[in-house]
Amino acid sequence: MKCDDVQLALSFAANSSLMNQEVRQNATGSAIGYLLIGVVGGLGLDLCAKALLTNYSLEQFVFLRSLIGLTIFILIGRQFGGMRSLVTTRWRWHLLRTLLAVGAMFGFFYGLARMPLVDALTLGFTAPLMVTALSVPLLGEHVGWRRWAAVTVGFVGVLIILRPGSGEVSVASLSVLFAAFCYACMAITSRKLGTTESSYALSVYVIAGPMLVSLLLLGHGSWQGPDLNGWILFAGAGACSVVAWIGIIGGYRRASPAMLAPFEYTALIGGAIAGYLIWNEVPDRWVVVGATVIIASGLFVVYREIGGAISTRWPSLRPRR
């Protein structure tokens, strides 16, 4: 009997191990699926934006995109805690995040309208490097020399793309870098607020803020009545922003950043393909080299930070959101 009991226990343990392994594999597959949905949503937003900004003003785009996105957020809000989760006592922090969101949104889309899609996406991926650098003075975190080296190399990649002194530095490029800086600061504030604020609040306020600011900036010369194609693209932009939010959060709730970070950079591949097919944009060799350097540096930083259980790529989209 004892021998039978031992064999039964060993069999049960083996089956449990296989079941746990299968559960982990399913969770990983689900996480990658969610993340890729988020990447597609973000890329869809950028494509809609680039198409719209050829005919509509920046402030009109930000207003309608934010209005539609906020409406969708409100409609699905009950799944994320509802209106009660918007209650807060930390209005100063949310005001700061709102101002940063204005800078990030206006800065990125201003640059996107004036430069190739993949160039803008590449410069936007400097945000994780900025988060690492800013976490030292603003959060008092320790960053080892390896991550500092990776951050430095990443910014060398930026210089490769911009090529200062060659006449290639443009206001559009600097605008996207400013947007990346604003986004990095938003990520830092998310770490400050993550223990007390809901993910719904952290998202809704940074959409409502740019919407109100863009409404104030709208004038008679900056508003153009959208045609049917315009409304479809505006609705698509708002919907894609929500899809990106749900996909990225769903992914990072199910797997570690180290597992998922490489899949985020598929946005660059998608952006390069879409830019070529739609606008006949071909990245030059300097952009390719610089992008490779930035991607490698960003991935290294993410893997090094996993030991501290913090993701530098999407710090504001951890499970607390």
C-alpha positions as CSV (number, residue, x, y, z in Angstrom):
1,M,0.0,0.0,0.0
2,K,2.8,2.4,0.9
3,C,4.4,1.8,-2.5
4,D,1.1,2.4,-4.2
5,D,0.6,5.6,-2.2
6,V,4.1,6.8,-3.2
7,Q,3.5,6.0,-6.9
8,L,0.1,7.8,-6.7
9,A,1.7,10.8,-5.1
10,L,4.5,10.9,-7.7
11,S,2.0,10.5,-10.5
12,F,-0.1,13.4,-9.0
13,A,2.9,15.6,-8.6
14,A,4.0,14.9,-12.2
15,N,0.5,15.7,-13.5
16,S,0.4,18.8,-11.4
17,S,3.7,20.0,-12.7
18,L,2.6,19.4,-16.3
19,M,-0.7,21.3,-15.6
20,N,1.2,24.2,-14.1
21,Q,3.6,24.3,-17.0
22,E,0.6,24.2,-19.4
23,V,-1.1,27.1,-17.4
24,R,2.1,29.1,-17.6
25,Q,2.4,28.5,-21.3
26,N,-1.2,29.5,-21.9
27,A,-0.7,32.7,-19.8
28,T,2.4,33.6,-21.8
29,G,0.7,33.0,-25.1
30,S,-2.3,35.1,-23.9
31,A,0.1,37.9,-22.8
32,I,1.8,38.0,-26.1
33,G,-1.5,38.0,-27.9
34,Y,-2.8,40.9,-25.7
35,L,0.5,42.9,-26.3
36,L,0.4,42.4,-30.0
37,I,-3.2,43.7,-30.0
38,G,-2.0,46.7,-28.1
39,V,0.8,47.2,-30.6
40,V,-1.6,47.0,-33.5
41,G,-3.9,49.5,-31.7
42,G,-1.0,52.0,-31.2
43,L,0.2,51.6,-34.7
44,G,-3.4,52.1,-36.0
45,L,-3.7,55.3,-34.0
46,D,-0.4,56.6,-35.5
47,L,-1.6,55.7,-39.1
48,C,-4.9,57.5,-38.5
49,A,-3.1,60.5,-37.1
50,K,-0.7,60.8,-40.0
51,A,-3.5,60.5,-42.5
52,L,-5.7,63.0,-40.7
53,L,-3.0,65.6,-40.0
54,T,-2.5,66.2,-43.8
55,N,-6.0,67.8,-43.9
56,Y,-6.9,68.7,-40.3
57,S,-5.2,70.9,-37.7
58,L,-3.3,69.4,-34.8
59,E,-5.6,70.8,-32.2
60,Q,-8.7,69.5,-34.0
61,F,-7.1,66.0,-34.2
62,V,-6.2,66.0,-30.6
63,F,-9.7,67.2,-29.6
64,L,-11.7,64.7,-31.6
65,R,-9.4,61.8,-30.9
66,S,-9.5,62.5,-27.2
67,L,-13.2,63.1,-27.2
68,I,-14.0,59.8,-28.9
69,G,-11.4,57.9,-26.8
70,L,-12.8,59.4,-23.6
71,T,-16.4,58.5,-24.6
72,I,-15.3,54.9,-25.2
73,F,-13.5,54.8,-21.9
74,I,-16.6,56.0,-20.1
75,L,-18.7,53.4,-21.8
76,I,-16.4,50.5,-20.7
77,G,-15.5,52.1,-17.4
78,R,-17.6,49.7,-15.3
79,Q,-15.1,46.9,-16.1
80,F,-12.3,49.0,-14.6
81,G,-13.9,50.2,-11.4
82,G,-16.3,52.8,-12.9
83,M,-16.6,56.5,-11.9
84,R,-15.9,55.7,-8.3
85,S,-12.3,54.9,-9.2
86,L,-11.8,58.4,-10.5
87,V,-12.1,59.9,-7.0
88,T,-8.8,61.3,-5.8
89,T,-7.2,63.6,-3.3
90,R,-4.0,64.1,-5.3
91,W,-5.2,66.7,-7.8
92,R,-1.8,68.4,-8.1
93,W,-0.2,65.2,-9.3
94,H,-3.0,64.7,-11.8
95,L,-2.7,68.3,-13.0
96,L,1.0,67.7,-13.6
97,R,0.3,64.5,-15.5
98,T,-2.3,66.4,-17.6
99,L,0.3,69.0,-18.5
100,L,2.8,66.3,-19.4
101,A,0.1,64.5,-21.5
102,V,-0.5,67.7,-23.4
103,G,3.2,68.0,-24.2
104,A,3.5,64.3,-25.1
105,M,0.5,64.3,-27.3
106,F,1.0,67.6,-29.1
107,G,4.7,67.0,-29.4
108,F,4.5,63.5,-30.9
109,F,1.7,64.2,-33.4
110,Y,3.3,67.5,-34.5
111,G,6.5,65.6,-35.3
112,L,4.6,62.6,-36.8
113,A,2.9,64.9,-39.3
114,R,6.2,66.2,-40.6
115,M,8.5,63.2,-40.6
116,P,8.5,59.6,-41.8
117,L,6.4,57.3,-39.5
118,V,9.2,54.9,-38.6
119,D,11.5,57.8,-37.7
120,A,9.0,59.2,-35.3
121,L,8.4,55.8,-33.7
122,T,12.1,55.2,-33.3
123,L,12.7,58.5,-31.5
124,G,9.6,57.8,-29.4
125,F,11.2,54.6,-28.2
126,T,13.8,56.7,-26.3
127,A,11.3,57.2,-23.6
128,P,12.3,54.0,-21.6
129,L,15.9,55.2,-21.6
130,M,14.8,58.6,-20.3
131,V,12.7,56.9,-17.5
132,T,15.9,55.1,-16.4
133,A,17.9,58.3,-16.3
134,L,15.2,60.3,-14.6
135,S,14.5,57.7,-11.9
136,V,17.7,58.6,-10.2
137,P,17.1,62.3,-9.4
138,L,13.3,62.1,-9.2
139,L,12.8,58.7,-7.4
140,G,16.1,58.2,-5.8
141,E,16.5,54.8,-7.4
142,H,19.8,53.1,-7.9
143,V,20.9,52.6,-11.5
144,G,24.1,50.5,-12.0
145,W,26.8,51.3,-14.4
146,R,25.6,48.8,-16.9
147,R,22.2,50.5,-17.3
148,W,23.9,53.9,-17.4
149,A,26.1,52.5,-20.2
150,A,23.0,51.3,-22.0
151,V,21.3,54.6,-21.6
152,T,24.4,56.4,-23.0
153,V,24.6,54.1,-25.9
154,G,20.9,54.6,-26.6
155,F,21.3,58.3,-26.9
156,V,24.3,57.7,-29.2
157,G,21.7,56.0,-31.4
158,V,19.6,59.2,-31.3
159,L,22.6,61.2,-32.4
160,I,23.2,58.7,-35.2
161,I,19.6,59.4,-36.4
162,L,19.7,63.2,-36.0
163,R,23.3,63.7,-37.2
164,P,23.9,67.1,-35.6
165,G,25.9,69.4,-37.9
166,S,24.6,67.7,-41.0
167,G,21.5,69.8,-41.3
168,E,19.3,66.8,-40.6
169,V,18.1,68.0,-37.1
170,S,14.6,69.3,-37.5
171,V,11.9,70.9,-35.3
172,A,9.8,67.8,-35.9
173,S,12.6,65.5,-34.5
174,L,13.1,67.7,-31.5
175,S,9.3,67.8,-31.0
176,V,9.1,63.9,-30.9
177,L,12.1,63.8,-28.4
178,F,10.3,66.4,-26.2
179,A,7.2,64.2,-26.4
180,A,9.3,61.2,-25.3
181,F,10.6,63.2,-22.4
182,C,7.1,64.2,-21.3
183,Y,6.0,60.5,-21.5
184,A,9.0,59.5,-19.4
185,C,8.0,62.0,-16.8
186,M,4.4,60.7,-16.9
187,A,5.8,57.2,-16.2
188,I,7.7,58.6,-13.3
189,T,4.6,60.2,-11.8
190,S,2.8,56.8,-12.3
191,R,5.2,55.2,-10.0
192,K,4.4,58.0,-7.5
193,L,0.7,57.5,-7.8
194,G,0.4,53.8,-8.5
195,T,-0.1,52.8,-4.9
196,T,-3.2,55.1,-4.4
197,E,-4.7,55.8,-7.8
198,S,-6.6,53.4,-10.0
199,S,-5.5,52.6,-13.5
200,Y,-8.7,54.0,-14.8
201,A,-8.0,57.4,-13.2
202,L,-4.4,57.5,-14.4
203,S,-5.7,57.0,-17.9
204,V,-8.9,59.1,-18.0
205,Y,-7.3,62.3,-16.7
206,V,-4.5,62.2,-19.2
207,I,-7.1,62.0,-22.0
208,A,-9.4,64.6,-20.7
209,G,-6.6,67.1,-20.2
210,P,-5.4,67.3,-23.8
211,M,-9.0,67.4,-24.9
212,L,-9.8,70.5,-22.9
213,V,-6.5,72.2,-23.9
214,S,-7.1,71.5,-27.6
215,L,-10.7,72.8,-27.3
216,L,-9.3,76.1,-26.0
217,L,-6.9,76.3,-28.9
218,L,-9.5,75.6,-31.5
219,G,-10.3,78.7,-33.6
220,H,-12.2,79.5,-36.7
221,G,-9.1,78.8,-38.9
222,S,-8.2,75.6,-37.2
223,W,-11.6,73.7,-37.4
224,Q,-12.6,72.0,-40.6
225,G,-15.8,70.0,-40.8
226,P,-14.8,66.4,-41.4
227,D,-16.2,64.4,-44.3
228,L,-17.2,60.8,-44.1
229,N,-13.6,59.5,-44.5
230,G,-12.5,62.0,-41.9
231,W,-15.0,60.9,-39.3
232,I,-14.1,57.2,-39.9
233,L,-10.4,58.0,-39.3
234,F,-11.2,60.1,-36.2
235,A,-13.4,57.3,-34.8
236,G,-10.6,54.9,-35.7
237,A,-8.0,57.0,-33.9
238,G,-10.1,57.1,-30.7
239,A,-10.9,53.4,-30.8
240,C,-7.3,52.4,-31.5
241,S,-6.1,54.4,-28.5
242,V,-8.5,52.4,-26.3
243,V,-7.5,49.1,-27.9
244,A,-3.8,49.9,-27.3
245,W,-4.5,50.7,-23.7
246,I,-6.4,47.4,-23.1
247,G,-3.9,45.3,-25.0
248,I,-0.8,46.6,-23.3
249,I,-2.3,46.4,-19.8
250,G,-3.7,42.9,-20.5
251,G,-0.3,41.8,-21.7
252,Y,1.8,43.1,-18.8
253,R,-0.7,41.7,-16.3
254,R,0.0,38.2,-17.6
255,A,3.7,38.1,-18.2
256,S,7.0,39.8,-17.3
257,P,8.3,42.8,-19.2
258,A,11.4,40.7,-20.1
259,M,9.2,38.3,-21.9
260,L,7.1,40.9,-23.7
261,A,9.5,43.8,-24.4
262,P,10.9,42.4,-27.6
263,F,7.4,42.1,-29.1
264,E,6.8,45.8,-28.5
265,Y,9.4,46.7,-31.1
266,T,7.4,45.0,-33.8
267,A,5.7,48.4,-34.0
268,L,8.8,49.6,-35.8
269,I,8.6,46.8,-38.3
270,G,4.9,47.5,-38.8
271,G,5.6,51.3,-39.1
272,A,8.3,50.7,-41.7
273,I,6.0,48.5,-43.8
274,A,3.0,50.8,-43.5
275,G,5.1,53.9,-44.2
276,Y,6.4,52.4,-47.4
277,L,3.1,51.0,-48.6
278,I,1.0,54.1,-47.8
279,W,3.4,57.1,-48.1
280,N,6.3,55.5,-50.0
281,E,8.6,56.2,-47.1
282,V,12.0,54.4,-47.0
283,P,14.2,54.8,-43.9
284,D,17.7,55.7,-44.7
285,R,20.7,53.7,-43.3
286,W,21.3,56.1,-40.5
287,V,17.8,55.6,-39.2
288,V,18.2,51.8,-39.4
289,V,21.5,51.9,-37.6
290,G,20.2,54.3,-34.9
291,A,17.1,52.3,-34.4
292,T,19.1,49.2,-33.9
293,V,21.2,50.9,-31.3
294,I,18.2,52.3,-29.5
295,I,16.3,49.0,-29.5
296,A,19.3,47.0,-28.2
297,S,19.8,49.6,-25.4
298,G,16.2,49.6,-24.5
299,L,16.0,45.8,-24.3
300,F,19.1,45.7,-22.2
301,V,17.7,48.2,-19.7
302,V,14.4,46.3,-19.4
303,Y,16.2,43.0,-18.7
304,R,18.5,44.6,-16.1
305,E,15.6,46.2,-14.3
306,I,13.6,43.0,-14.1
307,G,15.7,42.2,-11.0
308,G,14.0,45.2,-9.3
309,A,10.6,44.2,-10.6
310,I,10.1,47.4,-12.5
311,S,9.5,47.8,-16.2
312,T,11.1,50.8,-17.8
313,R,9.2,50.5,-21.0
314,W,5.7,50.6,-19.6
315,P,6.0,51.5,-15.9
316,S,2.6,53.1,-15.8
317,L,0.9,50.0,-17.1
318,R,1.8,47.6,-14.3
319,P,-0.9,45.5,-12.7
320,R,-1.8,48.4,-10.4
321,R,-3.4,50.0,-13.4
